[in-house]
Amino acid sequence: MEKERFNNLIKEKLGNINLIVVSNREPIAHEYIGKKIKAVKSIGGLTIALEPIMRNLHGTWIAYGGGSADKVVSDESGKIKLPEGEESYTLKRIFLTKNDLNEYYYGYANSVLWPLCHTVYVKPVFNSGQFLSYDEVNKKFADSIIEEIKVQKELHISSPASSEKHGFSAGEDAEGREQSGQGLNSGANGERGGNVLENVIWLQDYHLARCAKYLKEYDENIKISIFWHIPWPNPEIFSVCPEKMELLEGLLANDLIGFQIIYHCQNFLRACEWELEAQVNWADYSVTYKGHKTKVMSFPISVDANYLNHLAKSEDVDKIIDNIQKNDEIIKPSYEFLAVSVDRLDYTKGIIEKLMAIDRLLEKYPELQGKFVFVQFGVLSRVHIDAYKKFNDDISGLINNINWKYGTSDWYPIVRYFKQLDLEVYLAYYRLCNVMIVSPLHDGMNLVSKEYIMSDTDYNGMLILSRFAGASKEMYDALLVNPFDTECFAEKIYNGLFMSREEKERRISKMQNIIMENDIYDWAYNFLTALYLI
Ligand code: G6P
């Protein structure tokens, strides 16, 4: 969907909403570089996906302010208008203590929920003390949202004119049908329509499983939703979590819970049946627990398809490609065949399994030695957690071994580059490569795979995609692999390298159409209208 159409549809269907998006990670951090302050864009699927939505809907984004200069550039309530020069939405920063971060972010969110939900044989480290901190930080986020709702209400009462901009009146939808519910929101303390803007609370991800509970305690009429970006595990795996009841109860305070794919919705509904004996309606995917009904739906997240497609074809990217072809600063060994991956350095991403498949490829097809190069782009992540430190050491060890095994005086097969690059540079490598490998062991969606498809404008390459990434449900024309099956994985890389251009064009353009049909604006629109209809 074009972004103008998105804006119009949102206005027409939902009225003049005040969207409050809440996530742990902020979209832009302000960092001291020497004495200067630099705005640094966050990496990671969540922030990249939501940024264009916020730019268009001009809402408030509440997130943890983790940059070294975040406090200095924000006002006394932690607010700053972003992005610089455009100032289309407000970021409201929450400042957490070192202890909060250790216990809530590195602890419960990323040492318990992350491995538990991804089911990748990394044992969650359960710790009840960390759960208490996680809960407290969730309450801090809820308090900040409540404060924001009150501020918006005050503002609105002092300038009532803006209420006239509503696209529909209370109790009536865009087509004029009567609504039995209260529209998107009844506003704090139950008032609706009149002077009160429609608050839409949209929580993001596994850091905030308990937040809705505190908001409902403040006002049970507030409409609250959450989108869970990562997988939801099967009920057997989930059942080992000591805080499973608290997590489910927290989540069921939402009116709408979104997951990436239907399988995750089903896992969640089964957990509600197993653990809470809640009443699950399998006909409309809803759970009724303690008298409150929660709707559960899948919304596969996506990318800003048109933007990426145009940027990939831009003069800027052409120039970068030209420079790379003349003098590649990153890939030193020469190649005839190029394979590329871009991952946050995380044990769920299947990097070890991919390196093993490349080892097997070079062993099985020795004619590729001296001609094939694989570049692993990556950004270090969550480095204070032991499992991540060990993982980074394991990757380095394996890369060194493979390069030693096959390398010659002027060639080696694996290049690593673990610093963040501009999007245009990634797009240039996407256009240059013969295969793009995205092989997580388990992933909610994986937006890199969709980013790649929209940028393969010359149909030069082919996507090798893990069956265990949510994206494989839509990108079924990619070469799908089970990353644990080294032999088949190696074979699929080989097939990708030697696939005809016609076949690549046929498959890639089909996948491009699928992404165009459900881009990031469709995703946000579908979610927000589903919330409205509840
Ligand atoms: C990836 C996942 C998101 C998650 C984010 C957190 O992008 O897809 O679900 O919220 O990582 O990353 P962080 O760097 O904030 O820990």
Boltz pocket constraint, residues with backbone or C-beta under 6 A from the ligand:
constraints:
  - pocket:
      binder: B
      contacts: [[A, 24], [A, 25], [A, 43], [A, 44], [A, 45], [A, 46], [A, 47], [A, 205], [A, 229], [A, 230], [A, 381], [A, 382], [A, 444]]
      max_distance: 6.0
